[in-house]
Amino acid sequence: MSESAVIVHNANGRHRVVLVCEHASAFMPKRFNNLGLSNEAVVSHIAWDPGAAVTARFLSEYLDAVLVEGAVSRLLYDCNRPPASPGAMTERSEIYDIPGNKALTVEQRQQRIDAFYTPFTDTLAEVLDNHHSEPVLVTVHSFTPVYNGVPRNLDIGMLHDTDARLANAVLGVAQGDIVNAYNIQRNEPYGPEDGVTHTLQLHGINNNLHNLMIEIRNSLITTDAECKKMAQHLGRWITDALNQLNAASGDTDSSQEPLS
């Protein structure tokens, strides 16, 4: 696999929504020697969000929306963290110490920022700036059902920071969906206090764009069929929520309607 920091899918997508999947890939260039981790660890959930990218791609297809993906393991650089955050190049994830991230020099940290974070965040900013209409930012993640030995009683989390407009609307639609059997909660299993809303802050809130972070239990999206089903649910909820927000604001933009 060739090395790239970011991949853009469906670059000409016509929907207002711009999708983001920061933790789409577990890929690690050979020069990093797996950061000293076992082969099992570097493909586990600590390295990426299993199922998130496939679900995001189906959602991109369903809505006809642009999708921006991170293309390397979040253990090298977590593109949902600012450079000053200890979590950007974490020294420990769940039960795993990350030897290759310990005692990094200022120069080594800057090399990773330049190689992975800057291209990713610059590309996303460019996609948003060049969008044909006022964009809506939606990021797609997955979480492990058991974390540090503690089961999580949750299927889907709808996360927000200080701007809860879209999260409120999507939660209202999803929780009122009579065919929805999912346990959906606000700001779970993480919230702003956990430092997970960097992308929403930097690219959404700072530009006064509607924004939302979606967390999906990864055991629900293990196959293409499961990912497609989840994407269809999410697509309907997002579409209905945006219609409600537009109606409330008097906006009649029809570009948010899914094409399939």
Secondary structure, DSSP 8 states (H G I E B T S, - for coil): ----SEEEESTT--SSEEEEETT------GGGGGGG--HHHHTSTTTS-TTHHHHHHHHHHHHT-EEEEE-S-TTT--TTS-TTSGGGG-SEETTEE-GGGTT--HHHHHHHIIIIIHHHHHHHHHHHHT-SS--EEEEEEEE-SEETTEE---SEEEE-SS--HHHHHHHHHHHT-TT----EEET-S--GGGT--HHIIIIIGGGT--EEEEEEEGGG-SSHHHHHHHHHHHHHHHHHHHHHHHHHHT----TTS---
